[in-house]
Every structure is written in structure tokens, then in C-alpha cells.
Amino acid sequence: MIVKANCKINLGLNVLRKREDGYHELETVMLPVEKLYDVVEVECIDSGIVFKGVGIEVDCSDENNLCVRAARLMQGRYKVGGVSIKLDKRVPFGAGLGGGSSDATAVIVAINKLYNLGLDKPSLASLAAELGSDTPFFVYNRAMLCKGRGEIMEVVDVDLSGLWLVVAKPEGGVSTAEAYRGVKPQLPAVPLTELLKRPIEEWQASVVNDFEPHILAAHREIADIKTSLMDAGAIYASMSGSGSAVFGLFPKQPHLTLPDNIFVHIERI
């Protein structure tokens, strides 16, 4: 079974407070990026877990890859048989795009179908939440307002149809630890969902990512990408998640001049 595990971007990201359990309370709208995806191939085998990764080399061992952890979770919970996983990695990691989370969810969904478990979407999302904060989003894979650690979701209507999306990432990544270490939690004056109802031309001044101030200050290359997107005509540009990827929304197909070492993806929404 082959699954296209697409990534996501964040439209606004408010870090509201630090919780007693050590996690942070968030408010963000996640939006799927349909044409930027990893290819996850999952097959049934007699026993065990066989994993092979190709494409972009990730910075973790096979044993700790989220795909393997997802398969291990399903085997432990439902006593399913063996699983063979091939991951063709195309989405950059350390980018705030949720590529690893999407891969893990793809494995959970595939095992559910291959072994005829009959799990519904809420059940699949609950399983995915055990592997990460943004993982459940990919079960539904549509615009969602995400709260809590990211696992509390409700459907929102965000219509960006007809716009062009550019996702750009420098060579370096940003760790989750670095992102949270420098963030200053605060309650927004206006709820994010209210801000996103305003014309997109107003978003740049009001729809913010709370990770941006200290990340852009510490990583000049990320700040330069955001500036380049705005200079190229983006009506809204922002870092996605905890970075290091930046995305821009354009009214027409953009013509960009970025260094050769920058990963760039362009699609029409």
C-alpha cells in the first residue's frame, strides 16, 4: 500500500502559556500542503518490522524513526502481524512542516487498512497523538484549528484557493528545544480564528508566529528568506511551526531569486 504523506504549514501560531506538565498551550491553524509529500510504502510480512529509508537522509536512527515507532505502537496495541515500511523522504526535516508526523500517521492509517482493523478517524487520531503533537492533524488532513499541544482540533474554513504557495527552507534546521527555549508565551488580543477571517492583505500585520522573533534573530538565513518572499510579492509570509521553513502566499505565480542551497517548493492552492 502506497501513501502520499503530505506536509503542513501553520497559519499563525500563538504560544499561550506553559503548562504544569511541561508542555506549552498552543493555538494555531494547520493547513495541508498537498503536493509536497513523502511516499510511504507499507506491506504486510510474516513478523517483525522491516524499515528502509531513501531520499533525504534524516537525523535519527531507523529504530527511532517515527514510522517504526508507529508500527511498533500498532503491533503492541492490536497484535497485528509484521510490517515492511519503505520511506521515500522528500519533505525536509527540522523545518516545522510536520513531515515526520505525517509519515507516522501514514503508517498507522495503512496498518489499519491492511489488517482490516476498522478503526475510525477519532480512534486513529488518538493513536497518532501518542507519537506527537501535530500527528493527529494528518488523520483529517484539512484546515484545522489546533489547541492544547496541537492535539485538540476543530474544523475551520480557510479558503486560499487560487493563490500560489511557496515553501522555502535553508540548509540548517531548528530544533524544537531551541524554538521553545526562546519563546515568550502570551495571550493574543484577538483570537487567531477572528484574525484569519479578515482580508489576507491584513494578515502580515496581525497573524503572527510567536517563535519568529527569537528564531529570525538567531538565524539570519531564515530571516533573509522571509524578506525575499515579501520582496517577490508575497501578500503574506511566515515561518511554519518552529521553523526553519518559511512560506509565502502569492496572488500570481512568483519569480524568485534564492540561493541554490535553498530548498524551494511551489504549488497553486
Backbone torsions as a table, in degrees:
resi	resn	phi	psi	omega
1	MET	NA	128.8	-178.3
2	ILE	-110.0	129.6	-179.5
3	VAL	-123.3	131.6	172.0
4	LYS	-88.0	106.5	-175.9
5	ALA	-93.2	90.2	-177.3
6	ASN	-74.0	161.4	179.5
7	CYS	-97.4	-167.8	-178.0
8	LYS	-143.7	163.9	167.8
9	ILE	-123.4	162.0	177.0
10	ASN	-108.4	123.6	171.7
11	LEU	-93.1	96.7	-175.2
12	GLY	76.6	146.6	176.2
13	LEU	-154.5	108.1	179.1
14	ASN	-103.6	126.0	173.5
15	VAL	-96.3	107.2	-168.0
16	LEU	-83.2	-44.6	-177.9
17	ARG	-168.3	163.0	173.2
18	LYS	-94.3	131.7	-175.5
19	ARG	-88.3	166.1	179.9
20	GLU	-65.5	-25.4	179.9
21	ASP	-83.6	3.9	177.7
22	GLY	94.8	-17.8	176.5
23	TYR	-80.3	167.1	176.7
24	HIS	-107.6	143.8	175.1
25	GLU	-83.1	126.4	-175.1
26	LEU	-118.7	162.4	168.5
27	GLU	-143.5	118.2	-178.5
28	THR	-154.2	156.6	171.4
29	VAL	-109.4	122.0	177.8
30	MET	-100.0	140.8	-177.3
31	LEU	-132.2	128.3	-179.6
32	PRO	-69.6	144.3	172.6
33	VAL	-105.2	103.6	-165.9
34	GLU	-68.8	-35.9	-170.0
35	LYS	-101.5	5.2	173.2
36	LEU	-113.3	106.9	-170.5
37	TYR	-149.7	156.3	166.4
38	ASP	-90.8	155.4	175.8
39	VAL	-107.6	118.6	-178.2
40	VAL	-113.2	118.4	178.9
41	GLU	-107.9	120.5	-176.5
42	VAL	-121.3	131.6	179.2
43	GLU	-135.5	154.2	175.6
44	CYS	-82.5	137.1	172.1
45	ILE	-131.9	177.1	-173.6
46	ASP	-63.5	-45.7	-176.4
47	SER	-160.9	164.7	175.1
48	GLY	76.6	-169.0	177.5
49	ILE	-132.7	123.0	175.6
50	VAL	-112.6	125.9	-177.4
51	PHE	-125.9	136.7	173.7
52	LYS	-135.5	128.5	178.1
53	GLY	-112.0	133.9	174.5
54	VAL	-130.8	173.0	-179.2
55	GLY	84.5	-141.3	-179.8
56	ILE	-61.5	130.1	178.8
57	GLU	-79.7	126.6	-177.9
58	VAL	-93.6	161.6	-173.0
59	ASP	-95.1	43.2	175.3
60	CYS	-149.1	160.3	179.1
61	SER	-71.8	160.6	177.2
62	ASP	-58.1	-38.9	-177.1
63	GLU	-61.5	-32.0	-178.1
64	ASN	-97.9	0.0	178.5
65	ASN	-61.3	139.6	-177.2
66	LEU	-61.1	-27.9	176.4
67	CYS	-63.4	-44.9	179.5
68	VAL	-66.7	-41.8	178.4
69	ARG	-62.8	-36.7	177.8
70	ALA	-65.5	-43.7	178.5
71	ALA	-63.7	-40.5	179.3
72	ARG	-63.8	-39.5	178.1
73	LEU	-61.7	-45.6	-178.4
74	MET	-67.8	-38.8	178.0
75	GLN	-64.4	-40.4	-179.3
76	GLY	-71.2	-32.1	-175.1
77	ARG	-85.3	-37.0	-171.6
78	TYR	-121.4	3.6	176.2
79	LYS	57.1	36.4	177.4
80	VAL	-75.2	168.4	-179.2
81	GLY	-77.8	-157.9	-176.6
82	GLY	-73.3	160.6	-177.6
83	VAL	-139.1	131.0	171.9
84	SER	-107.7	129.7	-177.0
85	ILE	-126.7	128.4	170.4
86	LYS	-118.3	122.2	-179.1
87	LEU	-111.0	115.5	172.4
88	ASP	-96.1	100.1	-171.8
89	LYS	-84.0	118.7	-179.6
90	ARG	-123.4	-23.4	179.3
91	VAL	-86.0	125.7	-179.8
92	PRO	-60.3	145.4	177.2
93	PHE	-98.7	166.7	-175.5
94	GLY	64.4	30.9	-170.6
95	ALA	-118.3	-10.6	-174.6
96	GLY	76.4	20.8	-178.3
97	LEU	-102.4	-6.8	176.7
98	GLY	72.5	24.5	-176.6
99	GLY	-61.7	-45.6	178.9
100	GLY	-63.6	-39.1	177.7
101	SER	-64.1	-40.0	178.8
102	SER	-65.2	-39.8	178.3
103	ASP	-61.4	-45.4	-179.7
104	ALA	-60.8	-43.2	178.7
105	THR	-64.5	-37.7	177.7
106	ALA	-59.9	-39.4	178.9
107	VAL	-66.2	-44.1	178.7
108	ILE	-60.3	-46.9	-179.5
109	VAL	-64.0	-41.0	-179.2
110	ALA	-65.6	-44.0	179.3
111	ILE	-63.7	-38.0	176.7
112	ASN	-57.4	-41.8	-178.8
113	LYS	-77.9	-44.2	-175.7
114	LEU	-64.5	-35.1	-178.6
115	TYR	-102.8	11.9	173.5
116	ASN	51.7	47.9	-178.8
117	LEU	-77.9	-24.1	176.4
118	GLY	72.1	24.5	-179.2
119	LEU	-76.2	136.8	177.4
120	ASP	-84.2	175.4	-175.3
121	LYS	-62.9	-43.1	176.7
122	PRO	-58.7	-38.1	178.4
123	SER	-67.2	-41.5	178.2
124	LEU	-65.0	-40.7	179.1
125	ALA	-64.8	-37.6	177.8
126	SER	-63.5	-41.3	176.0
127	LEU	-64.1	-46.5	-178.6
128	ALA	-60.3	-34.3	-178.6
129	ALA	-63.1	-21.4	178.2
130	GLU	-73.0	-12.7	-177.3
131	LEU	-106.3	-14.2	-179.0
132	GLY	175.7	168.7	-175.5
133	SER	-78.6	-37.6	-178.0
134	ASP	-99.7	1.8	-177.6
135	THR	-61.6	-42.9	-178.6
136	PRO	-60.3	-26.9	-179.7
137	PHE	-54.3	-38.1	-173.4
138	PHE	-74.7	-10.4	172.0
139	VAL	-67.4	-40.9	-177.7
140	TYR	-91.7	-39.0	171.3
141	ASN	54.5	46.8	172.4
142	ARG	-145.6	170.9	-177.3
143	ALA	-56.6	125.4	-176.9
144	MET	-138.0	138.6	166.6
145	LEU	-82.6	121.4	-176.0
146	CYS	-114.1	130.5	-178.8
147	LYS	-128.2	-175.1	-175.6
148	GLY	66.7	-130.8	172.6
149	ARG	-83.2	-0.9	-174.8
150	GLY	119.0	-8.9	-174.1
151	GLU	-89.5	-12.1	177.8
152	ILE	-93.5	113.9	-169.8
153	MET	-126.5	147.7	169.9
154	GLU	-143.3	145.4	-176.9
155	VAL	-66.8	137.1	173.7
156	VAL	-129.4	155.7	177.7
157	ASP	-101.2	112.8	175.4
158	VAL	-129.3	113.5	-176.3
159	ASP	-106.2	104.4	177.1
160	LEU	-112.4	16.9	-176.1
161	SER	-58.4	137.7	-180.0
162	GLY	93.3	-17.2	177.7
163	LEU	-81.9	161.3	174.9
164	TRP	-103.5	136.0	179.6
165	LEU	-110.9	131.4	172.6
166	VAL	-118.1	128.6	172.6
167	VAL	-115.5	125.2	-177.6
168	ALA	-132.3	139.6	-177.2
169	LYS	-139.8	132.4	174.8
170	PRO	-74.2	175.8	-177.5
171	GLU	-63.5	-40.1	-177.6
172	GLY	-80.1	158.0	176.5
173	GLY	-111.6	176.8	175.4
174	VAL	-124.2	124.6	179.7
175	SER	-76.4	152.1	176.9
176	THR	-59.7	-37.9	179.9
177	ALA	-61.6	-43.0	178.7
178	GLU	-64.3	-42.3	-178.0
179	ALA	-60.4	-46.6	-176.8
180	TYR	-77.5	-26.4	-178.5
181	ARG	-63.4	-32.7	-175.9
182	GLY	-102.7	-0.8	-174.8
183	VAL	-78.8	149.8	177.3
184	LYS	-116.2	100.0	-177.9
185	PRO	-59.0	142.0	178.0
186	GLN	-162.2	151.6	176.9
187	LEU	-86.5	130.3	179.6
188	PRO	-71.1	150.5	178.8
189	ALA	-69.6	-32.0	-179.8
190	VAL	-127.7	131.8	178.7
191	PRO	-56.5	145.4	-177.4
192	LEU	-57.6	-41.9	-178.0
193	THR	-62.6	-31.4	176.7
194	GLU	-70.5	-40.2	179.4
195	LEU	-64.2	-37.6	-177.4
196	LEU	-74.6	-12.0	174.4
197	LYS	-79.9	-16.0	179.3
198	ARG	-76.4	162.7	178.0
199	PRO	-55.3	141.2	-176.1
200	ILE	-59.7	-25.4	178.8
201	GLU	-64.8	-16.9	179.1
202	GLU	-95.0	-7.9	-173.4
203	TRP	-64.7	-37.2	-172.3
204	GLN	-58.6	-31.2	-178.0
205	ALA	-88.1	-9.8	-171.8
206	SER	-134.4	-29.8	-178.2
207	VAL	-91.2	105.0	-169.3
208	VAL	-115.8	160.2	170.9
209	ASN	-112.8	114.7	-174.7
210	ASP	-66.3	-13.0	176.0
211	PHE	-80.5	-19.6	-171.2
212	GLU	-61.1	-48.4	-171.4
213	PRO	-52.5	-50.2	-176.9
214	HIS	-81.1	-28.7	178.4
215	ILE	-70.3	-45.2	179.4
216	LEU	-65.4	-33.7	177.6
217	ALA	-67.6	-33.6	-177.0
218	ALA	-88.4	-21.1	-175.6
219	HIS	-127.1	91.8	-176.5
220	ARG	-59.5	-34.5	-176.7
221	GLU	-65.1	-31.5	177.7
222	ILE	-72.7	-43.9	177.3
223	ALA	-59.7	-38.4	-179.6
224	ASP	-65.9	-36.6	178.1
225	ILE	-64.6	-44.6	179.4
226	LYS	-60.8	-43.2	178.0
227	THR	-61.8	-41.2	-179.8
228	SER	-63.5	-39.9	178.8
229	LEU	-65.3	-42.4	178.3
230	MET	-64.7	-41.9	179.5
231	ASP	-64.9	-27.6	-179.4
232	ALA	-82.9	-1.7	175.3
233	GLY	110.9	11.4	177.5
234	ALA	-62.6	137.3	175.8
235	ILE	-88.9	-14.2	172.8
236	TYR	-154.7	134.1	176.7
237	ALA	-140.1	142.1	-177.0
238	SER	-159.1	156.6	169.1
239	MET	-73.0	143.5	178.3
240	SER	-94.6	128.7	179.1
241	GLY	55.5	-132.7	-180.0
242	SER	-91.6	10.8	177.5
243	GLY	81.4	172.9	19.5
244	SER	-101.1	4.3	178.7
245	ALA	-73.0	146.4	175.9
246	VAL	-123.7	142.9	176.6
247	PHE	-124.9	155.4	176.5
248	GLY	-134.1	145.5	176.2
249	LEU	-109.3	128.5	-173.5
250	PHE	-124.6	143.7	177.7
251	PRO	-74.0	-20.7	177.5
252	LYS	-144.2	166.7	-176.5
253	GLN	-58.1	122.6	-174.7
254	PRO	-84.1	156.4	172.4
255	HIS	-116.8	110.5	-171.0
256	LEU	-108.2	148.9	171.4
257	THR	-123.6	99.3	-179.1
258	LEU	-127.2	153.7	178.8
259	PRO	-57.4	153.3	-176.8
260	ASP	-63.7	-24.0	-177.6
261	ASN	-85.6	5.1	178.0
262	ILE	-91.5	127.0	172.6
263	PHE	-73.0	131.2	-178.9
264	VAL	-133.6	131.8	173.4
265	HIS	-127.5	133.3	179.9
266	ILE	-129.0	132.2	174.3
267	GLU	-149.1	156.2	173.5
268	ARG	-92.4	130.9	-176.1
269	ILE	-79.0	NA	NA
